[in-house]
């Protein structure tokens, strides 16, 4: 028998811990469709509206408002309730005059944080890796599945490629125009995107490169002058000297 495809829903008890969802209210939960974010670290758009933001009461209302093109993600209308929403995504509901940025929060996982309207025009994207393609041009592969092409005049001396992995791009949405670039280095403001310090933000005081998977660490000083450590891979730069997005203390 052939595959019937991905299930449209899963039981709430099986939802990832990364999602702050009530597991004993109702039986089923939207099953995320394949998209820009991995299933384990994303939330279906319909569930975001129904179970987290509580702007609708049930599945039918969530489906209706989405199908009526009332919800935008990163400046693009999304009409699929199972569309995966993930880290740093901008969710806008124009009729309610509400804009949210999806951020990690300690003990709660991914949560929508309401932000100013002006923040709906840009997004922060981490550079996961780079690929050299035809004619020596460089492709930046970002954390949310985006690819941005950097045109290079001389492949032997790619002066246009000033970007490094783990650095973060501030881009306009939905055009993907690069506005600024924030490298991961000492004194950079960062946000911890995974691990036991999930959601913590502060300033990088030291980067220790070590051999082995997730062996490298970053030391962070918070606004309370506390120093913590996190895996290098869990660091997400949010500005040059100060955060360019709204963060909770």
C-alpha positions as CSV (number, residue, x, y, z in Angstrom):
1,X,0.0,0.0,0.0
2,X,1.3,3.5,-0.9
3,X,1.9,6.2,1.6
4,X,-1.1,8.3,2.5
5,X,1.0,11.4,3.2
6,X,1.6,13.4,6.3
7,X,-1.1,13.2,9.0
8,X,-3.1,16.4,9.4
9,X,-3.0,16.3,13.2
10,X,-1.3,14.6,16.1
11,X,-2.2,14.0,19.7
12,X,-1.5,16.8,22.0
13,X,0.4,14.5,24.4
14,X,3.0,13.9,21.6
15,X,3.7,17.6,20.9
16,X,7.4,18.7,21.5
17,X,8.4,20.2,24.8
18,X,9.7,23.1,22.9
19,X,6.1,24.3,22.3
20,X,4.3,25.8,25.2
21,X,0.9,24.1,24.6
22,X,-1.7,22.9,27.0
23,X,-1.6,19.1,26.6
24,X,-4.7,18.3,28.6
25,X,-7.1,20.7,26.9
26,X,-8.6,18.8,23.9
27,X,-7.2,15.8,22.2
28,X,-5.6,16.8,18.9
29,X,-3.1,19.3,17.7
30,X,-2.2,20.5,14.1
31,X,0.6,18.5,12.5
32,X,3.1,20.9,11.0
33,X,3.4,20.7,7.2
34,X,6.9,20.7,5.7
35,X,8.2,24.2,5.4
36,X,10.9,26.7,6.3
37,X,11.4,25.5,9.9
38,X,11.9,21.9,11.2
39,X,8.9,20.3,12.8
40,X,10.6,20.0,16.2
41,X,11.2,23.7,16.6
42,X,8.1,25.3,15.0
43,X,4.4,25.7,15.6
44,X,1.6,25.4,13.1
45,X,0.0,28.7,12.2
46,X,-3.5,27.5,13.1
47,X,-2.4,26.4,16.6
48,X,-0.5,29.7,17.1
49,X,-3.8,31.5,16.6
50,X,-6.0,29.1,18.6
51,X,-3.8,27.7,21.4
52,X,-1.3,30.4,22.0
53,X,-2.6,33.8,21.0
54,X,-6.3,32.8,21.7
55,X,-7.6,35.1,18.9
56,X,-9.9,32.3,17.8
57,X,-11.8,29.7,19.8
58,X,-11.6,26.6,17.6
59,X,-10.2,24.9,14.5
60,X,-12.9,26.2,12.2
61,X,-12.4,29.8,13.2
62,X,-8.6,29.5,12.8
63,X,-9.0,27.9,9.4
64,X,-11.5,30.6,8.3
65,X,-9.4,33.6,9.3
66,X,-6.3,32.1,7.6
67,X,-8.2,31.1,4.4
68,X,-9.5,34.7,4.3
69,X,-5.9,35.9,4.0
70,X,-6.1,37.8,7.3
71,X,-2.7,36.6,8.6
72,X,0.8,37.4,7.3
73,X,4.1,35.7,8.2
74,X,7.2,37.7,7.3
75,X,5.1,40.0,5.2
76,X,3.6,37.2,3.1
77,X,-0.1,36.1,3.3
78,X,-0.3,32.4,4.5
79,X,-3.4,30.4,3.8
80,X,-2.4,27.0,5.3
81,X,-3.3,26.4,9.0
82,X,-0.4,23.9,9.1
83,X,2.3,26.3,7.9
84,X,5.2,26.1,10.3
85,X,6.1,29.3,12.2
86,X,9.5,29.4,13.9
87,X,12.3,31.4,15.4
88,X,12.3,35.2,14.6
89,X,9.3,34.9,12.3
90,X,7.0,38.0,12.2
91,X,3.3,37.2,12.5
92,X,1.0,40.1,11.7
93,X,-2.8,40.3,12.0
94,X,-3.7,43.6,10.4
95,X,-7.4,43.6,11.4
96,X,-6.4,43.4,15.0
97,X,-3.4,45.8,14.5
98,X,-1.2,43.2,16.2
99,X,2.4,42.2,15.3
100,X,4.3,39.4,17.0
101,X,7.8,38.1,16.8
102,X,8.4,34.4,17.6
103,X,11.1,34.2,20.3
104,X,12.4,31.6,22.7
105,X,11.5,32.0,26.3
106,X,12.9,30.2,29.4
107,X,10.7,27.2,30.4
108,X,8.1,28.1,27.7
109,X,9.9,27.4,24.4
110,X,8.7,29.3,21.4
111,X,6.3,32.1,22.2
112,X,5.0,35.1,20.3
113,X,6.1,38.5,21.7
114,X,4.0,41.5,20.7
115,X,6.2,44.2,19.1
116,X,5.8,47.6,17.5
117,X,4.5,47.9,14.0
118,X,7.8,49.2,12.8
119,X,9.4,45.8,13.6
120,X,7.1,44.1,11.1
121,X,9.3,45.3,8.2
122,X,12.4,43.4,9.1
123,X,13.7,40.0,10.3
124,X,16.9,38.6,11.8
125,X,18.2,35.5,10.1
126,X,21.3,33.5,11.1
127,X,23.7,32.2,8.5
128,X,23.9,28.5,8.9
129,X,26.3,27.8,6.1
130,X,27.5,29.1,2.7
131,X,27.6,27.5,-0.7
132,X,29.7,28.4,-3.7
133,X,27.5,28.1,-6.8
134,X,27.8,28.7,-10.6
135,X,30.2,31.5,-11.7
136,X,31.7,31.6,-8.2
137,X,28.7,33.4,-6.6
138,X,28.1,32.7,-2.9
139,X,24.8,31.5,-1.5
140,X,24.0,32.2,2.1
141,X,21.8,29.5,3.7
142,X,19.8,30.9,6.6
143,X,18.2,29.4,9.6
144,X,14.6,29.7,8.3
145,X,15.3,28.0,5.0
146,X,16.0,31.2,3.0
147,X,18.8,31.4,0.5
148,X,20.3,34.8,-0.4
149,X,22.7,35.1,-3.4
150,X,25.8,37.3,-3.1
151,X,27.1,38.1,-6.6
152,X,30.8,38.0,-6.9
153,X,32.8,39.7,-9.7
154,X,36.0,37.8,-9.2
155,X,35.6,34.2,-7.7
156,X,39.3,34.2,-6.8
157,X,39.0,37.3,-4.7
158,X,35.4,37.4,-3.5
159,X,35.5,40.9,-1.9
160,X,31.7,41.0,-1.9
161,X,31.5,38.0,0.5
162,X,32.0,39.6,3.9
163,X,29.7,37.2,5.7
164,X,30.5,34.4,8.1
165,X,28.5,31.5,9.4
166,X,26.8,32.1,12.8
167,X,26.6,35.8,11.8
168,X,23.1,37.3,11.5
169,X,21.5,39.3,8.7
170,X,18.9,42.0,9.3
171,X,16.8,41.7,6.2
172,X,13.7,43.5,4.9
173,X,10.6,41.2,4.5
174,X,9.4,40.0,2.2
175,X,12.0,41.4,-0.3
176,X,15.0,39.8,1.6
177,X,17.1,42.9,1.0
178,X,20.1,42.9,3.4
179,X,20.0,45.9,5.7
180,X,22.8,45.1,8.2
181,X,25.1,42.2,9.2
182,X,26.0,41.3,12.8
183,X,28.9,38.9,13.3
184,X,29.2,36.7,16.4
185,X,32.0,38.1,18.4
186,X,32.9,39.5,21.8
187,X,30.6,42.4,23.0
188,X,27.8,41.3,20.6
189,X,24.3,41.2,22.1
190,X,22.9,37.6,21.7
191,X,19.9,35.5,22.5
192,X,20.1,31.9,23.5
193,X,17.9,29.9,21.1
194,X,18.2,26.4,22.6
195,X,19.4,24.5,25.7
196,X,19.0,25.0,29.4
197,X,19.4,28.8,29.1
198,X,16.8,29.1,26.4
199,X,15.6,32.6,26.0
200,X,18.4,34.2,28.0
201,X,19.9,37.4,26.5
202,X,23.0,39.3,27.2
203,X,26.4,40.4,25.9
204,X,29.2,38.0,24.8
205,X,32.2,38.2,27.1
206,X,34.2,35.3,25.7
207,X,34.1,32.7,22.9
208,X,35.9,29.5,23.5
209,X,36.4,27.4,20.4
210,X,36.9,23.6,21.1
211,X,37.0,20.5,19.0
212,X,34.0,18.3,18.8
213,X,30.2,18.7,18.2
214,X,28.7,21.5,20.4
215,X,32.0,21.6,22.3
216,X,32.6,25.3,21.7
217,X,31.0,27.7,24.2
218,X,30.0,31.3,24.6
219,X,30.1,33.2,27.9
220,X,27.3,35.7,28.3
221,X,26.9,38.5,30.8
222,X,23.2,39.5,31.5
223,X,21.8,42.8,32.5
224,X,21.9,41.6,36.1
225,X,25.7,41.1,35.8
226,X,25.4,37.4,35.9
227,X,27.7,35.3,33.7
228,X,26.4,32.1,32.0
229,X,27.6,29.7,29.4
230,X,25.8,28.3,26.4
231,X,26.8,26.2,23.4
232,X,28.3,28.2,20.5
233,X,25.6,26.7,18.2
234,X,22.8,28.0,20.4
235,X,23.9,31.7,20.1
236,X,21.8,34.1,18.0
237,X,23.2,37.6,17.5
238,X,20.5,40.3,17.8
239,X,22.5,43.5,17.0
240,X,25.9,45.2,16.9
241,X,26.2,46.8,20.3
242,X,22.6,46.8,21.4
243,X,19.6,44.6,20.4
244,X,17.7,45.8,17.4
245,X,14.6,43.9,18.5
246,X,12.5,44.1,21.6
247,X,13.6,41.5,24.2
248,X,12.3,40.7,27.7
249,X,14.8,41.2,30.6
